[in-house]
Amino acid sequence: MYEAEISRRNPGLFIFLLDQSRSMSHKLSGGERSKAIEATDAINKQIAELINRCTKSEGVRHYFDIGVIGYGFERTGADGLISDGPVPITEMENIIKKMETRKENVDGQEVEFQYPVWFEPVASSDTPMVAALTIAKDWTEKWVQDHQYSYPPVIINISDGESTDGSPVEISKAITSLSTKDGNAMLWNCHLSGSPAKPISFPEDESKLPEDKYASTIFSISSVLPESMLAIAKEEYQDVSNGARAYVFNARLEDLIKLLDIGTRVAYSRVK
């Protein structure tokens, strides 16, 4: 399982869920900028990297469909930030809002980079996670019906707070019960907690987490890493064990970036 080749005939699917609640205005642990800015930048850059990986001499190839869902900007629920559903990666360059220049430190030198921006940081209202997961479930359900021979969908949820519209457990089970012939959809969770506890990446046992009801719930709904993804996680984190969940608690910026990279890297390695 999780071995299907990704091609233009059988593309993969990534759905990014982004918490846009008011608490995302707080600074990310160990960082200078808000959780909203860092998380938004990380997803924008990850989409740009996926486009780069799919670009050949004749242009961008349709290896993936991409969906982004934001939740919390309105008290009533969530919405697709890019479209009403996943779009082919070949269309992503047509819906860029703007190009933004950032300076980053590379090997001790300050270098300027340009990044495409598909959506901008927002931090307001509550955390309607169930509404967002429901949209993701609807998108995934429709997609797998037409892509039974594709690599299973990967849904990545980034949040810093407890769901304010009910428990996410049942809707998460509904998502991960959806499947292609190659395996079940995977739900990854990046928890940008405000806890002073140390970050924990890809735990295999709930006992490794601090006493935090929300952490326990999100751990329980996170998929167990398939063998191929487990191997990459072990390369990045020495203490990752068999049975590890696709979950990072109290993530710093580098943990957020690693989670996004691991979640997408294995799928891309299946491109033929």
Sequence and secondary structure as in RCSB ss.txt:
>XXXX:A:sequence
MYEAEISRRNPGLFIFLLDQSRSMSHKLSGGERSKAIEATDAINKQIAELINRCTKSEGVRHYFDIGVIGYGFER
TGADGLISDGPVPITEMENIIKKMETRKENVDGQEVEFQYPVWFEPVASSDTPMVAALTIAKDWTEKWVQDHQYS
YPPVIINISDGESTDGSPVEISKAITSLSTKDGNAMLWNCHLSGSPAKPISFPEDESKLPEDKYASTIFSISSVL
PESMLAIAKEEYQDVSNGARAYVFNARLEDLIKLLDIGTRVAYSRVK
>XXXX:A:secstr
     B SSS EEEEEEEE SGGGGSB TT SSBHHHHHHHHHHHHHHHHHHHTEETTEE   EEEEEEEEEEET
TEEEESS SS EEGGGGGGG  EEEEEEEEETTEEEEEEEEESS     S   HHHHHHHHHHHHHHHHHH TTS
   EEEEEESS  SSS SHHHHHHHHT EETTEE EEEEEE    SS  EES SSGGGS S HHHHHHHHHS B 
 HHHHHHHHHH TT  TT BSEEES  HHHHHHHHHHHHHHHHHTB 
